[in-house]
Amino acid sequence: MTQAMPEIILRRWAKPEDGPFAEPVFLFDGDDLPEDLSRVSVVLRGAGLERARELLARGAERVLAGEAALLDGSLIEAMSREFGGNRVGVWVPAQRVEVSWTLDIHSNADFSCVTPSYGKPAWEVLKSDGSRSGTDAGWWLGQMLERGASLVLLGADIVDDTDLNLCAELVEQCGACLWLTPLANPEADLLPWIQFGQARNLAIPNSAHYDEAAMLALSRALEPAMEVVA
């Protein structure tokens, strides 16, 4: 008996001028957001509770806290208590941890060895200015979900098999709560993310590369696994 492939959901990033929105979208926060934020999950790069309160009052489906949650681990708990966990998520831009090598001459008196700064491949969370935070993304996602976030949107650029393995590990860890999106490459080939990285929820870049024809080709390649294109 053939096991059915899990449902795959595609949701687009949008621009403020595209509103009002007929289907759910992701949108970065800014001064030019439309007044009606129905069906919009707004990504807050740096803003915190007050801005989240304002956006949800304007009808946003969900707010995704970024660096503010990284700086204040209690923020997600506070937002979940006030707004309900289903309206609270986390935005996690991430990049592969840089591994450096050092000569260890102290651990063993008989010989020296070269040791890595990080024991295994991993992604680390980036700050809103793109600098590294030193925070392990997998650990951080788990903490945010435990504290009440209902959705985690991770932005990363998957470039090799190591990244695909990291992706699959996070999907197994977070399940349906995890969404993935390219961070800096708006023309990323997303099919391997699904086939080998096990990604099931994808935020599609708002770029000419993913025009209607490209979206149709992607959805046809995923049949019958895909149920929703939004």
Buried (B, 14 or more C-beta within 10 A) or exposed (E): EEEEEEEBBBBBBBEBEBBEBEEBBBBBBEEEBBEEBBBBBBBBBBBBBEBBEBBBEBEBBBBBBBBBBBEBEEBBBBBBEEBEBEBBBBBBBBBBBEEEEEEEEEEEEEEEEEEEEEEEBBBBBBBBEEEEBEBBBBEBBBBBBEBBBBBBBBBBBBEEEEBBBBBBBBBEBBEEBBBBBBBEBBEBEBEBBBEBBBBBBBBBBBBEEBEEEBBEEBBEEBEEBBEEBB
